Amino acid sequence: MELDGAVVIVTGASSGIGAATARLAAGGGAKVVLAGRRWGRIKELADDLPDALAVQTDLRDPTQIVRLVDATLDRFGRVDVLVNNAGQGLHVPVEEIRLDDLRAITELNFYAPLLAMQAVIPPMRSQGGGVIVNVSSMTSRMVLPGVGGYSATKSALNMLSQVARRELAPDGIVVSIVYPSVTATEFHQSLAAGARVGGDSRAVRAHPAESVAEAIVGVIGSGEEEVMLTSGWDHGAPDRRESV
Ligand SMILES: NC(=O)c1ccc[n+]([C@@H]2O[C@H](COP(=O)([O-])OP(=O)(O)OC[C@H]3O[C@@H](n4cnc5c(N)ncnc54)[C@H](OP(=O)(O)O)[C@@H]3O)[C@@H](O)[C@H]2O)c1
């Protein structure tokens, strides 16, 4: 997918990886659509970027996901790329997972990407193709105590993405997964419950959000199935329980 001129929806664009992705994509000539609940943040970012649109969206509300895609089509007449980036952590042991917390992050981390994919598939199909990038987590590629609920939502997203990639290939729609590792964003301050596993960052070299954004924008261009960002502990250091 050529980024220049492409219409790119980024969910969770009010902070962290989503905001960095929106900036990078806009820098490459994309028309970005910014989704998130914090209107002030996405409006300010949209005002700073050429030809960008902010759509206040609570992704846990299915009707607002449809409204996001409709607003995109109303403004730009097409949607070329969907980046399902919004997500929230839940960092407690399995024994302590509260169903309300798990339900909330499942709605955001799993149902919302599904519903957003379902909303963009028809217009992408009629355009002759498109790109969907789902932002997962490296925690779903290992067995890490303390994050079972969160990792389960991302594991579900992984499988959904892999199946969708095969189902949608005949329509020219490419589905990819990006797996961030520890990233320096607000993520660890806005967990649904719990705290960063290990509690400190001795062993962990957090990526800047911009590095993950580069991976996301890269995969929009390359169409690779999966891109994994590895971190400090993946290079021989330490006890994986020290880090998430
Ligand atoms: N940071 C890490 O260490 C790390 C590691 C692996 C994977 N990830 C994944 O990377 C993605 C981005 O996270 P981040 O690190 O950039 O964290 P972040 O800075 O906390 O960003 C999370 C984004 O999700 C949005 N969001 C949360 N609830 C929402 C809702 N109900 N409706 C709409 N948007 C909602 C937030 O926007 P509003 O609050 O404005 O709605 C925010 O823009 C997530 O999927 C996360 O699971 C992060």
The ligand as a MOL file (V3000), in Angstrom:
LIG
                    3D

  0  0  0     0  0            999 V3000
M  V30 BEGIN CTAB
M  V30 COUNTS 48 52 0 0 0
M  V30 BEGIN ATOM
M  V30 1 N 2.8560 0.2920 25.9310 0
M  V30 2 C 3.1950 -0.9820 25.9410 0
M  V30 3 O 4.0990 -1.4080 26.7130 0
M  V30 4 C 2.4890 -1.9510 25.0220 0
M  V30 5 C 3.0610 -3.2200 24.8540 0
M  V30 6 C 2.4420 -4.1410 24.0240 0
M  V30 7 C 1.2790 -3.7860 23.3430 0
M  V30 8 N 0.7280 -2.5480 23.5100 0 CHG=1
M  V30 9 C -0.5140 -2.2360 22.7780 0
M  V30 10 O -0.3100 -1.0630 22.0230 0
M  V30 11 C -1.5670 -0.4110 21.8060 0
M  V30 12 C -1.4260 1.0800 22.0880 0
M  V30 13 O -1.1370 1.2740 23.4500 0
M  V30 14 P -0.1910 2.4410 23.9860 0
M  V30 15 O 1.0070 1.7990 24.5310 0
M  V30 16 O -0.0440 3.5050 22.9680 0 CHG=-1
M  V30 17 O -1.0460 2.9400 25.2460 0
M  V30 18 P -1.7960 4.3060 25.5510 0
M  V30 19 O -0.9060 5.4700 25.3920 0
M  V30 20 O -2.4550 4.0810 26.8800 0
M  V30 21 O -2.9000 4.3860 24.3980 0
M  V30 22 C -4.0970 3.6480 24.4370 0
M  V30 23 C -5.0810 4.2970 23.4850 0
M  V30 24 O -6.2940 3.5210 23.5020 0
M  V30 25 C -7.3830 4.4330 23.5540 0
M  V30 26 N -8.5530 3.8680 24.1750 0
M  V30 27 C -8.6380 3.2740 25.4020 0
M  V30 28 N -9.9260 2.9420 25.6470 0
M  V30 29 C -10.6570 3.3540 24.5690 0
M  V30 30 C -12.0380 3.3260 24.2320 0
M  V30 31 N -12.9450 2.7680 25.0480 0
M  V30 32 N -12.4150 3.8500 23.0580 0
M  V30 33 C -11.5000 4.4160 22.2260 0
M  V30 34 N -10.2010 4.4620 22.4700 0
M  V30 35 C -9.7840 3.9450 23.6410 0
M  V30 36 C -6.8690 5.6260 24.3570 0
M  V30 37 O -7.5990 6.7750 23.9680 0
M  V30 38 P -8.7160 7.5040 24.8850 0
M  V30 39 O -8.3450 7.2870 26.3250 0
M  V30 40 O -8.6400 8.9260 24.4450 0
M  V30 41 O -10.0110 6.8710 24.4850 0
M  V30 42 C -5.4330 5.7210 23.8750 0
M  V30 43 O -5.3510 6.5560 22.7560 0
M  V30 44 C -2.5670 -1.1370 22.7030 0
M  V30 45 O -3.3480 -2.0200 21.9290 0
M  V30 46 C -1.7020 -1.9240 23.6610 0
M  V30 47 O -2.3520 -3.0940 24.1250 0
M  V30 48 C 1.3220 -1.6290 24.3360 0
M  V30 END ATOM
M  V30 BEGIN BOND
M  V30 1 1 1 2
M  V30 2 2 2 3
M  V30 3 1 2 4
M  V30 4 1 4 5
M  V30 5 2 4 48
M  V30 6 2 5 6
M  V30 7 1 6 7
M  V30 8 2 7 8
M  V30 9 1 8 9
M  V30 10 1 8 48
M  V30 11 1 9 10
M  V30 12 1 9 46
M  V30 13 1 10 11
M  V30 14 1 11 12
M  V30 15 1 11 44
M  V30 16 1 12 13
M  V30 17 1 13 14
M  V30 18 2 14 15
M  V30 19 1 14 16
M  V30 20 1 14 17
M  V30 21 1 17 18
M  V30 22 2 18 19
M  V30 23 1 18 20
M  V30 24 1 18 21
M  V30 25 1 21 22
M  V30 26 1 22 23
M  V30 27 1 23 24
M  V30 28 1 23 42
M  V30 29 1 24 25
M  V30 30 1 25 26
M  V30 31 1 25 36
M  V30 32 1 26 27
M  V30 33 1 26 35
M  V30 34 2 27 28
M  V30 35 1 28 29
M  V30 36 1 29 30
M  V30 37 2 29 35
M  V30 38 1 30 31
M  V30 39 2 30 32
M  V30 40 1 32 33
M  V30 41 2 33 34
M  V30 42 1 34 35
M  V30 43 1 36 37
M  V30 44 1 36 42
M  V30 45 1 37 38
M  V30 46 2 38 39
M  V30 47 1 38 40
M  V30 48 1 38 41
M  V30 49 1 42 43
M  V30 50 1 44 45
M  V30 51 1 44 46
M  V30 52 1 46 47
M  V30 END BOND
M  V30 END CTAB
M  END
